[in-house]
Amino acid sequence: MLKCPICEFKVSEESFTERYISPFDNQEYKKCECPKCDLHWWEPLRIIPEFYESEIFEMYISFHERVRSKIGFHHRQFFTHFPKNVKGKLLDIGCGDGVFLKEARKHGFEVWGIDFDSKSIEMAKKHLGINTLYAMSLEEFYEYTQKENLKFDVITFFEVLEHQDKPKRFLEIVRELLKPGGCIAGSVPNRESILINLHRKLQPWIDFPPHHFLRFSKEALENTLKICGFKEIEVYKTDFPREELPVYLEKKLLGDLDKIKTWLKGKALGNQRLANAVAVEDIEQIKSTFQAKLLKGLKRLRNFMLTPIALFYSGKLKGNGLHLYFQAREIRK
């Protein structure tokens, strides 16, 4: 028997619903489903820290090279929904290159961040120019805060909870790091989105182990936060960003053009490795060339040509984004 990592309900090891073999280490994983709290998770449930510095995913190259110029759509939900009167000391767990912290600082927060990817922290320090960023695991940082008597008003963790192999312990430590009545906010992938399968085809490994171990529905996320001691829980199904639709339609209609697109970006940048991570819109900021302007124009042309088809999907974007945004408050008796 296996225990659900959140509610500890027992399920049979033979009741798995899906198999997956990771190209990273050839490990076979089995997906289990909890009938009590609605969480889906993969076994063996064991995180591999080396995976994140290996740059298998382009996003980690962008973290290590600091080429991102704006926050993600899931970050934007924080500045839309989070109470405007709550400020103070904010800790971002899994802060990556610090792009969210930069925006949070503009909104009046005192920003702190941790990430066990040391390359990302090194880049974030250079970019933000602050010394409150640490290349540590959450457990290591917790020990540090105990010595320094540190507590936080707000703790955020965007696209982090689904990576955890001990999610209940993760949330327990988060509660311990909060001041009484402190708030949390963040996001996880939405397994109920009608576009999630298309997303998995577009980025084949991203929603599988050893990258993601947990899959949440709105109900599963609400149950998780409630079981782990949070109140005033709000979970929002995000909309699918209209500006991101063309790349999904391109993949569906024309197949995988990633190798061609990456090669063209590499030519414009003069750096093939960086081409895997940088968006077309950001190329000019790195290296303003004729090729960069041409690629930007081609992307606009593609978006224009796909507009009639995109209109067909416009009614399906509401509530079908790839993320669930959440916020809650820690209330101690």
Residue pairs with C-beta under 8 A, 6 or more apart in sequence:
1 10
1 11
1 12
1 13
2 10
2 11
2 12
2 13
2 32
2 43
3 9
3 10
3 11
4 10
4 11
4 32
4 34
4 36
4 37
4 39
4 41
5 39
5 41
5 45
5 165
5 166
5 167
5 168
5 214
6 34
6 37
6 39
6 167
6 168
6 223
6 224
6 227
6 228
7 34
7 36
7 37
7 39
7 223
7 227
9 34
9 35
9 36
9 37
11 32
11 33
11 34
11 35
13 30
13 43
15 32
15 33
16 30
16 31
16 32
16 43
17 31
17 32
17 33
18 30
18 31
19 28
19 29
19 30
19 31
20 28
20 29
20 30
20 31
20 42
20 208
20 209
21 27
21 28
21 29
22 29
22 205
22 208
22 209
22 210
23 205
24 48
24 51
24 54
24 56
24 205
24 210
25 48
25 210
27 44
27 209
27 210
29 42
29 43
29 44
29 208
29 209
30 42
30 43
31 40
31 41
31 42
31 43
31 215
32 40
32 41
32 42
32 43
33 39
33 40
34 40
34 41
34 220
37 220
37 223
37 224
37 227
38 217
38 219
38 220
38 223
39 214
39 215
39 216
39 220
39 223
39 224
40 191
40 214
40 215
40 216
40 220
41 213
41 214
41 215
42 208
42 209
42 212
42 213
42 214
45 165
45 213
46 165
46 210
47 163
47 164
47 165
47 210
47 213
48 210
49 116
49 137
51 210
51 211
52 60
52 116
52 117
53 60
53 117
53 118
53 119
54 60
55 61
55 64
56 205
57 203
57 205
57 206
57 211
58 276
58 277
59 277
60 117
60 119
60 120
61 273
61 274
61 276
61 277
62 68
62 97
62 277
62 278
63 96
63 97
63 117
63 119
63 120
63 123
64 97
64 119
64 120
64 123
65 123
65 274
65 277
65 278
66 97
66 123
66 124
66 126
66 127
67 274
67 277
67 278
67 282
67 286
68 97
68 99
68 282
69 281
69 282
69 285
70 99
71 99
71 100
71 103
72 99
72 100
72 158
73 238
73 241
73 244
73 321
73 323
74 158
74 159
74 187
74 238
74 323
74 325
75 99
75 100
75 103
75 158
77 187
77 236
77 238
77 323
77 325
78 100
78 104
78 156
78 158
78 185
78 325
78 327
79 103
79 107
81 185
81 234
81 236
81 325
81 327
82 154
82 183
82 185
82 327
83 183
86 153
86 154
86 183
87 108
87 109
87 153
88 109
88 110
88 152
88 153
88 154
89 109
89 110
89 112
89 151
89 152
89 153
89 154
90 101
90 104
90 109
90 110
90 111
90 112
90 152
90 153
90 154
90 155
90 156
91 112
91 113
91 114
91 152
91 154
91 155
91 156
91 177
92 100
92 101
92 104
92 111
92 112
92 113
92 114
92 155
92 156
92 157
92 158
93 113
93 114
93 115
93 138
93 155
93 156
93 157
93 160
93 174
94 114
94 115
94 157
94 158
94 159
94 160
94 163
95 101
95 113
95 114
95 115
95 120
95 121
95 124
95 133
96 115
96 117
96 120
96 124
97 120
97 123
97 124
97 127
98 113
98 123
98 124
98 125
98 127
98 128
98 133
100 156
100 158
101 111
101 113
101 124
101 128
101 133
102 127
102 128
104 111
104 156
105 111
105 128
109 154
110 132
111 128
111 130
111 132
112 132
112 133
112 152
113 121
113 124
113 132
113 133
113 134
114 121
114 133
114 134
114 135
114 136
114 137
114 138
114 141
115 121
115 124
115 135
116 135
116 136
116 137
117 135
118 135
121 133
121 134
121 135
122 135
124 133
125 131
125 133
134 141
134 144
136 144
138 170
138 173
138 174
139 173
142 173
142 176
142 177
144 150
145 151
145 177
150 177
151 177
151 178
151 179
151 182
152 177
152 178
152 179
152 182
153 178
153 179
153 182
153 183
154 182
154 183
154 184
154 185
155 174
155 177
155 178
155 182
155 183
155 184
155 185
156 184
156 185
156 186
157 174
157 184
157 186
158 186
158 187
159 186
159 187
159 188
159 189
159 323
160 186
161 167
161 170
161 171
161 186
161 188
161 214
161 216
161 224
162 188
162 189
162 212
162 213
162 214
162 215
162 216
163 211
163 212
163 213
163 214
164 170
164 213
164 214
165 213
167 214
167 224
168 227
168 228
171 224
171 225
171 228
171 229
171 230
172 228
172 229
174 184
175 228
175 229
175 230
175 330
178 184
178 330
180 330
180 332
181 329
181 330
181 331
181 332
182 329
182 330
183 327
183 328
183 329
183 330
184 230
184 326
184 327
184 328
184 329
184 330
185 325
185 326
185 327
185 328
186 325
186 326
186 327
187 238
187 323
187 324
187 325
187 326
188 214
188 216
188 221
188 323
188 324
188 326
189 196
189 207
189 212
189 215
189 216
189 322
189 323
189 324
190 196
190 216
190 217
190 218
190 237
190 238
190 321
190 322
190 323
190 324
191 215
191 216
191 217
192 217
192 218
192 237
193 199
193 237
193 240
193 320
193 321
193 322
194 316
194 320
195 240
195 248
195 316
195 320
195 322
196 207
196 322
198 248
198 251
198 252
199 206
199 207
199 248
199 322
200 206
200 207
200 208
201 251
202 247
202 248
202 251
205 211
206 212
207 215
216 224
216 324
218 235
218 237
218 324
221 235
221 324
221 326
222 233
222 235
225 233
225 235
225 326
225 328
226 233
229 330
230 328
230 329
230 330
231 328
231 329
231 330
231 331
232 328
232 329
232 331
233 326
233 327
233 328
234 326
234 327
234 328
235 324
235 325
235 326
236 324
236 325
236 326
237 319
237 320
237 321
237 324
238 319
238 321
238 322
238 323
238 324
238 325
239 317
239 318
239 319
239 320
239 321
240 316
240 317
240 320
240 321
240 322
241 317
241 321
242 310
242 314
242 317
245 306
245 310
245 313
245 317
246 302
246 303
246 306
246 310
249 306
249 309
249 310
249 313
250 257
250 302
250 306
251 257
253 306
253 309
262 272
262 275
262 276
263 272
263 275
264 291
264 295
265 275
265 278
265 280
265 283
265 295
266 272
266 274
266 275
267 291
268 275
268 283
268 287
268 289
268 291
268 292
268 294
268 295
269 275
269 278
269 283
269 286
269 287
269 292
270 287
274 286
278 286
280 295
280 296
280 299
281 296
281 299
283 292
283 295
283 296
284 292
284 293
284 296
